[in-house]
């Protein structure tokens, strides 16, 4: 039921704001639950760190993105900068659940070596450009929402990486042997 606002009744407006706040907060909670807590319980209770090498820019970053029970904003900003659209330079806020997924994947693979990033955030313009050159690029790619990454893990076979990512049962996992990467995302669970 939609309530009509009446300027004489300011409580109606605050009810709508509290509903909006409630829905916004629930969306934030749902995002945080994408990676099952059982996967993170085995992790250090104090820190979660990830290392990346962006293969297109050559940039490297080792960042503790979570410490003492909360996400570290400064390091999340650094990660967003590294994982920007390397073609346009556009940045986007990457999904924290994606970092948690990668952290769990790194622990599953028993390594601290940096992930090699082929693609992370993609602007809609870049995504359309790639779609024009390939049949494997989705029209509504989760890369455009900061919820997907195409990766390699040095010292680990792509098949092993794909299998380990699938075993997490979180989001989408795709194997691209011809292009030499594994796609992971925080969308619905699906495999290819």
Phi and psi in degrees as GROMACS dihedral restraints (atoms count N, CA, C in turn):
[ dihedral_restraints ]
;  ai    aj    ak    al  type     phi  dphi    fc
    3     4     5     6     1   -96.9    20    10
    4     5     6     7     1   125.8    20    10
    6     7     8     9     1   -89.9    20    10
    7     8     9    10     1   139.3    20    10
    9    10    11    12     1   -83.0    20    10
   10    11    12    13     1   139.5    20    10
   12    13    14    15     1   -79.8    20    10
   13    14    15    16     1   138.1    20    10
   15    16    17    18     1  -123.7    20    10
   16    17    18    19     1   117.4    20    10
   18    19    20    21     1   -56.5    20    10
   19    20    21    22     1   -24.3    20    10
   21    22    23    24     1   -75.8    20    10
   22    23    24    25     1   -13.2    20    10
   24    25    26    27     1  -120.8    20    10
   25    26    27    28     1    84.6    20    10
   27    28    29    30     1   -64.4    20    10
   28    29    30    31     1   -20.1    20    10
   30    31    32    33     1   -66.3    20    10
   31    32    33    34     1   -29.6    20    10
   33    34    35    36     1   -61.9    20    10
   34    35    36    37     1   -41.7    20    10
   36    37    38    39     1   -64.6    20    10
   37    38    39    40     1   -42.4    20    10
   39    40    41    42     1   -67.2    20    10
   40    41    42    43     1   -30.8    20    10
   42    43    44    45     1   -63.3    20    10
   43    44    45    46     1   -43.5    20    10
   45    46    47    48     1   -64.8    20    10
   46    47    48    49     1   -41.0    20    10
   48    49    50    51     1   -64.5    20    10
   49    50    51    52     1   -38.7    20    10
   51    52    53    54     1   -69.3    20    10
   52    53    54    55     1   -33.6    20    10
   54    55    56    57     1   -64.6    20    10
   55    56    57    58     1   -44.8    20    10
   57    58    59    60     1   -61.0    20    10
   58    59    60    61     1   -44.7    20    10
   60    61    62    63     1   -60.9    20    10
   61    62    63    64     1   -41.8    20    10
   63    64    65    66     1   -60.9    20    10
   64    65    66    67     1   -48.3    20    10
   66    67    68    69     1   -63.6    20    10
   67    68    69    70     1   -40.6    20    10
   69    70    71    72     1   -62.7    20    10
   70    71    72    73     1   -45.1    20    10
   72    73    74    75     1   -64.3    20    10
   73    74    75    76     1   -39.6    20    10
   75    76    77    78     1   -65.1    20    10
   76    77    78    79     1   -37.5    20    10
   78    79    80    81     1   -64.1    20    10
   79    80    81    82     1   -39.9    20    10
   81    82    83    84     1   -64.6    20    10
   82    83    84    85     1   -40.5    20    10
   84    85    86    87     1   -64.8    20    10
   85    86    87    88     1   -43.8    20    10
   87    88    89    90     1   -61.1    20    10
   88    89    90    91     1   -39.6    20    10
   90    91    92    93     1   -61.7    20    10
   91    92    93    94     1   -41.5    20    10
   93    94    95    96     1   -67.6    20    10
   94    95    96    97     1   -20.2    20    10
   96    97    98    99     1   -94.1    20    10
   97    98    99   100     1     0.5    20    10
   99   100   101   102     1   -56.4    20    10
  100   101   102   103     1   -46.0    20    10
  102   103   104   105     1   -89.8    20    10
  103   104   105   106     1   116.5    20    10
  105   106   107   108     1   -54.2    20    10
  106   107   108   109     1   138.4    20    10
  108   109   110   111     1   -60.1    20    10
  109   110   111   112     1   -28.9    20    10
  111   112   113   114     1   -61.5    20    10
  112   113   114   115     1   -29.1    20    10
  114   115   116   117     1   -71.5    20    10
  115   116   117   118     1   -32.0    20    10
  117   118   119   120     1   -91.5    20    10
  118   119   120   121     1   -16.3    20    10
  120   121   122   123     1   -63.0    20    10
  121   122   123   124     1   -33.2    20    10
  123   124   125   126     1   -73.2    20    10
  124   125   126   127     1   -15.7    20    10
  126   127   128   129     1   -74.2    20    10
  127   128   129   130     1   162.2    20    10
  129   130   131   132     1   -54.4    20    10
  130   131   132   133     1   136.7    20    10
  132   133   134   135     1   -76.0    20    10
  133   134   135   136     1    -6.8    20    10
  135   136   137   138     1  -108.1    20    10
  136   137   138   139     1   -33.8    20    10
  138   139   140   141     1  -145.8    20    10
  139   140   141   142     1   148.8    20    10
  141   142   143   144     1  -131.7    20    10
  142   143   144   145     1   121.0    20    10
  144   145   146   147     1  -124.7    20    10
  145   146   147   148     1   151.3    20    10
  147   148   149   150     1  -137.1    20    10
  148   149   150   151     1   148.9    20    10
  150   151   152   153     1  -122.3    20    10
  151   152   153   154     1   140.8    20    10
  153   154   155   156     1  -135.6    20    10
  154   155   156   157     1   149.6    20    10
  156   157   158   159     1  -125.9    20    10
  157   158   159   160     1   119.4    20    10
  159   160   161   162     1   -86.8    20    10
  160   161   162   163     1   115.5    20    10
  162   163   164   165     1   -68.8    20    10
  163   164   165   166     1   -21.6    20    10
  165   166   167   168     1   -88.4    20    10
  166   167   168   169     1   -29.1    20    10
  168   169   170   171     1  -106.6    20    10
  169   170   171   172     1   -17.5    20    10
  171   172   173   174     1    79.6    20    10
  172   173   174   175     1    -1.6    20    10
  174   175   176   177     1   -71.7    20    10
  175   176   177   178     1   146.9    20    10
  177   178   179   180     1  -125.8    20    10
  178   179   180   181     1   148.1    20    10
  180   181   182   183     1  -153.7    20    10
  181   182   183   184     1   133.1    20    10
  183   184   185   186     1  -118.5    20    10
  184   185   186   187     1   117.7    20    10
  186   187   188   189     1  -135.7    20    10
  187   188   189   190     1   134.5    20    10
  189   190   191   192     1   -87.0    20    10
  190   191   192   193     1   104.7    20    10
  192   193   194   195     1   -91.9    20    10
  193   194   195   196     1   -10.8    20    10
  195   196   197   198     1  -143.0    20    10
  196   197   198   199     1   128.6    20    10
  198   199   200   201     1  -150.7    20    10
  199   200   201   202     1   142.9    20    10
  201   202   203   204     1    50.4    20    10
  202   203   204   205     1    42.7    20    10
  204   205   206   207     1    85.0    20    10
  205   206   207   208     1     8.6    20    10
  207   208   209   210     1  -152.0    20    10
  208   209   210   211     1   159.7    20    10
  210   211   212   213     1   -72.1    20    10
  211   212   213   214     1   144.7    20    10
  213   214   215   216     1   -97.9    20    10
  214   215   216   217     1   101.3    20    10
  216   217   218   219     1   -53.7    20    10
  217   218   219   220     1   -45.4    20    10
  219   220   221   222     1   -58.7    20    10
  220   221   222   223     1   -41.9    20    10
  222   223   224   225     1   -76.3    20    10
  223   224   225   226     1   -30.3    20    10
  225   226   227   228     1   -63.8    20    10
  226   227   228   229     1   -39.4    20    10
  228   229   230   231     1   -63.3    20    10
  229   230   231   232     1   -40.5    20    10
  231   232   233   234     1   -64.5    20    10
  232   233   234   235     1   -39.4    20    10
  234   235   236   237     1   -65.0    20    10
  235   236   237   238     1   -43.3    20    10
  237   238   239   240     1   -60.5    20    10
  238   239   240   241     1   -37.6    20    10
  240   241   242   243     1   -65.9    20    10
  241   242   243   244     1   -46.6    20    10
  243   244   245   246     1   -63.0    20    10
  244   245   246   247     1   -38.8    20    10
  246   247   248   249     1   -92.7    20    10
  247   248   249   250     1    18.3    20    10
  249   250   251   252     1   -64.3    20    10
  250   251   252   253     1   169.2    20    10
  252   253   254   255     1   -68.2    20    10
  253   254   255   256     1   109.6    20    10
  255   256   257   258     1   -70.7    20    10
  256   257   258   259     1   -15.4    20    10
  258   259   260   261     1   -81.0    20    10
  259   260   261   262     1   -43.0    20    10
  261   262   263   264     1  -104.2    20    10
  262   263   264   265     1   -19.1    20    10
  264   265   266   267     1    84.9    20    10
  265   266   267   268     1    -3.1    20    10
  267   268   269   270     1   -67.6    20    10
  268   269   270   271     1   140.9    20    10
  270   271   272   273     1  -109.2    20    10
  271   272   273   274     1   156.9    20    10
  273   274   275   276     1  -148.4    20    10
  274   275   276   277     1   151.2    20    10
  276   277   278   279     1   -74.0    20    10
  277   278   279   280     1   117.3    20    10
  279   280   281   282     1   -76.7    20    10
  280   281   282   283     1   148.6    20    10
  282   283   284   285     1   -66.9    20    10
  283   284   285   286     1   124.1    20    10
  285   286   287   288     1   -60.6    20    10
  286   287   288   289     1   -32.3    20    10
  288   289   290   291     1   -62.1    20    10
  289   290   291   292     1   -29.3    20    10
  291   292   293   294     1   -67.2    20    10
  292   293   294   295     1   -40.0    20    10
  294   295   296   297     1   -64.8    20    10
  295   296   297   298     1   -41.3    20    10
  297   298   299   300     1   -63.5    20    10
  298   299   300   301     1   -39.5    20    10
  300   301   302   303     1   -60.6    20    10
  301   302   303   304     1   -47.6    20    10
  303   304   305   306     1   -65.0    20    10
  304   305   306   307     1   -37.3    20    10
  306   307   308   309     1   -62.5    20    10
  307   308   309   310     1   -45.0    20    10
  309   310   311   312     1   -64.5    20    10
  310   311   312   313     1   -39.0    20    10
  312   313   314   315     1   -64.2    20    10
  313   314   315   316     1   -42.4    20    10
  315   316   317   318     1   -61.3    20    10
  316   317   318   319     1   -41.6    20    10
  318   319   320   321     1   -67.6    20    10
  319   320   321   322     1   -40.5    20    10
  321   322   323   324     1   -61.4    20    10
  322   323   324   325     1   -39.4    20    10
  324   325   326   327     1   -81.2    20    10
  325   326   327   328     1    -3.0    20    10
  327   328   329   330     1    53.4    20    10
  328   329   330   331     1    57.1    20    10
  330   331   332   333     1  -149.2    20    10
  331   332   333   334     1   156.8    20    10
  333   334   335   336     1  -118.8    20    10
  334   335   336   337     1     9.0    20    10
  336   337   338   339     1   -65.3    20    10
  337   338   339   340     1   151.6    20    10
  339   340   341   342     1   -71.7    20    10
  340   341   342   343     1   144.2    20    10
  342   343   344   345     1   -71.1    20    10
  343   344   345   346     1   138.5    20    10
  345   346   347   348     1   -91.4    20    10
  346   347   348   349     1   122.9    20    10
  348   349   350   351     1   -97.2    20    10
  349   350   351   352     1   122.6    20    10
  351   352   353   354     1   -93.8    20    10
  352   353   354   355     1   -42.3    20    10
  354   355   356   357     1  -154.6    20    10
  355   356   357   358     1   138.4    20    10
  357   358   359   360     1  -127.6    20    10
  358   359   360   361     1  -108.8    20    10
  360   361   362   363     1   -67.8    20    10
  361   362   363   364     1   140.8    20    10
  363   364   365   366     1  -130.5    20    10
  364   365   366   367     1   130.1    20    10
  366   367   368   369     1   -68.6    20    10
  367   368   369   370     1   157.2    20    10
  369   370   371   372     1   -55.3    20    10
  370   371   372   373     1   -37.8    20    10
  372   373   374   375     1   -63.5    20    10
  373   374   375   376     1   -44.9    20    10
  375   376   377   378     1   -64.4    20    10
  376   377   378   379     1   -42.0    20    10
  378   379   380   381     1   -60.9    20    10
  379   380   381   382     1   -42.3    20    10
  381   382   383   384     1   -64.8    20    10
  382   383   384   385     1   -38.7    20    10
  384   385   386   387     1   -61.1    20    10
  385   386   387   388     1   -46.2    20    10
  387   388   389   390     1   -66.5    20    10
  388   389   390   391     1   -36.3    20    10
  390   391   392   393     1   -62.0    20    10
  391   392   393   394     1   -34.4    20    10
  393   394   395   396     1   -69.1    20    10
  394   395   396   397     1   -21.6    20    10
  396   397   398   399     1  -104.6    20    10
  397   398   399   400     1    -7.0    20    10
  399   400   401   402     1  -151.6    20    10
  400   401   402   403     1   147.9    20    10
  402   403   404   405     1   -87.9    20    10
  403   404   405   406     1    -7.9    20    10
  405   406   407   408     1   -92.8    20    10
  406   407   408   409     1    10.7    20    10
  408   409   410   411     1  -106.3    20    10
  409   410   411   412     1   121.3    20    10
  411   412   413   414     1   -72.2    20    10
  412   413   414   415     1   143.1    20    10
  414   415   416   417     1   -62.3    20    10
  415   416   417   418     1   -40.1    20    10
  417   418   419   420     1  -109.2    20    10
  418   419   420   421     1    47.8    20    10
  420   421   422   423     1   -54.4    20    10
  421   422   423   424     1   138.0    20    10
  423   424   425   426     1   -70.2    20    10
  424   425   426   427     1   -13.0    20    10
  426   427   428   429     1   -59.3    20    10
  427   428   429   430     1   -34.5    20    10
  429   430   431   432     1   -71.8    20    10
  430   431   432   433     1   -13.6    20    10
  432   433   434   435     1  -105.8    20    10
  433   434   435   436     1     3.5    20    10
  435   436   437   438     1    71.8    20    10
  436   437   438   439     1    26.5    20    10
  438   439   440   441     1  -114.5    20    10
  439   440   441   442     1    12.8    20    10
  441   442   443   444     1  -144.3    20    10
  442   443   444   445     1   152.9    20    10
  444   445   446   447     1  -149.4    20    10
  445   446   447   448     1   141.7    20    10
  447   448   449   450     1  -105.3    20    10
  448   449   450   451     1   124.4    20    10
  450   451   452   453     1  -137.1    20    10
  451   452   453   454     1   163.8    20    10
  453   454   455   456     1  -130.8    20    10
  454   455   456   457     1   161.4    20    10
  456   457   458   459     1  -132.5    20    10
  457   458   459   460     1   106.8    20    10
  459   460   461   462     1   -52.4    20    10
  460   461   462   463     1   140.3    20    10
  462   463   464   465     1    82.0    20    10
  463   464   465   466     1    -0.5    20    10
  465   466   467   468     1  -125.9    20    10
  466   467   468   469     1   134.0    20    10
  468   469   470   471     1   -66.1    20    10
  469   470   471   472     1   142.7    20    10
  471   472   473   474     1   -57.3    20    10
  472   473   474   475     1   -39.2    20    10
  474   475   476   477     1   -62.1    20    10
  475   476   477   478     1   -40.5    20    10
  477   478   479   480     1   -64.7    20    10
  478   479   480   481     1   -44.2    20    10
  480   481   482   483     1   -62.4    20    10
  481   482   483   484     1   -44.3    20    10
  483   484   485   486     1   -61.3    20    10
  484   485   486   487     1   -46.5    20    10
  486   487   488   489     1   -62.1    20    10
  487   488   489   490     1   -43.7    20    10
  489   490   491   492     1   -65.1    20    10
  490   491   492   493     1   -40.9    20    10
  492   493   494   495     1   -65.2    20    10
  493   494   495   496     1   -40.2    20    10
  495   496   497   498     1   -63.6    20    10
  496   497   498   499     1   -38.9    20    10
  498   499   500   501     1   -62.7    20    10
  499   500   501   502     1   -23.9    20    10
  501   502   503   504     1   -70.0    20    10
  502   503   504   505     1   -23.1    20    10
  504   505   506   507     1    55.8    20    10
  505   506   507   508     1    44.2    20    10
  507   508   509   510     1  -129.7    20    10
  508   509   510   511     1   118.0    20    10
  510   511   512   513     1    67.3    20    10
  511   512   513   514     1  -163.0    20    10
  513   514   515   516     1   -93.6    20    10
  514   515   516   517     1   144.6    20    10
  516   517   518   519     1  -137.2    20    10
  517   518   519   520     1   122.8    20    10
  519   520   521   522     1  -126.6    20    10
  520   521   522   523     1   142.4    20    10
  522   523   524   525     1  -107.3    20    10
  523   524   525   526     1   123.6    20    10
  525   526   527   528     1  -121.8    20    10
  526   527   528   529     1    79.5    20    10
  528   529   530   531     1   -65.3    20    10
  529   530   531   532     1   -38.0    20    10
  531   532   533   534     1   -63.3    20    10
  532   533   534   535     1   -38.7    20    10
  534   535   536   537     1   -90.5    20    10
  535   536   537   538     1   -12.3    20    10
  537   538   539   540     1    76.9    20    10
  538   539   540   541     1    42.0    20    10
  540   541   542   543     1  -152.4    20    10
  541   542   543   544     1   165.9    20    10
  543   544   545   546     1  -116.4    20    10
  544   545   546   547     1   133.5    20    10
  546   547   548   549     1   -93.8    20    10
  547   548   549   550     1   132.9    20    10
  549   550   551   552     1  -129.6    20    10
  550   551   552   553     1   144.6    20    10
  552   553   554   555     1  -150.1    20    10
  553   554   555   556     1   170.2    20    10
  555   556   557   558     1  -106.7    20    10
  556   557   558   559     1    26.5    20    10
  558   559   560   561     1   -80.0    20    10
  559   560   561   562     1  -156.7    20    10
  561   562   563   564     1   -68.9    20    10
  562   563   564   565     1   155.8    20    10
  564   565   566   567     1   -71.4    20    10
  565   566   567   568     1   124.0    20    10
  567   568   569   570     1  -164.5    20    10
  568   569   570   571     1   155.6    20    10
  570   571   572   573     1  -134.9    20    10
  571   572   573   574     1   147.3    20    10
